[in-house]
Amino acid sequence: MKIKVYNQTAELVHELELSEKIFGVKSNPELLHQAVVTQMGNERQVLADTKDRSEVRGGGKKPWKQKGTGRARVGSSRSPIWKGGGVTFGPTSDRNFSKKINKKMKQKAIFMALSDKLANGTLVVLEDLKMEEFKTKKFNEVLTAVETKILNTDRRNILVINDTKDEKVKYSARNLKGTEIINLENINIVELLKYKNLLLTESGVKTLEERYK
């Protein structure tokens, strides 16, 4: 299994042998769905929070005596049936949306996504990805060359995974619409499925194969 490797001007340099254990995995929709739900659940923040009758301020004094008024018995003005009272069965901050998934299952889901990119011709491997200066225009020229000469598309929707923490590449790409750049250690199934096209470096591919061999 081979893939073509290009330079930053989208010119063919050579071919690279790929591992079938990573880039030749058959897709399993159920496993992909489980991996996505797990990641999104673990990233979900608990924002909504309501107060019950014990947390609402006030209500310490009994509104009226227990008997003799003709009215219903009541012990606090912060009862859920009173205006300004607590909320019954409302969302609270102690909710937990986290989920668990086997480590090998998570890895296999990533392999499936990478294999799908390769099979559909939406995976591009560059020999290297470096910027000499902080310049969005220069990085845009690299992506434009890749899209027009290799991917044959004019609609930008690409995920760039860089194997090194290059601040010049990171800041040159962050304002480009339809573009997301992450480091190799942050590779995840949600980002891989969110973007149609994937851009990797040759050293990044080798690092992946070494990490998951």
ABEGO torsion letter per residue (X at the ends): XBBBBBBAAGBBABBBBBBAAAAABBBBAAAAAAAAAAAAAAABBBABBBBBAAABBEGABBABBABGAGBBBBABAABAABBGBBBBGBBBAABBABBBBBAAAAAAAAAAAAAAAAAAGABBBBABBBBABBBAAAAAAAAAAAAAAAAGBABBBBBBBBABBBAAAAAAAAABBGBBBBBAAABBAAAAAABABBBBBAAAAAAAAAAAX
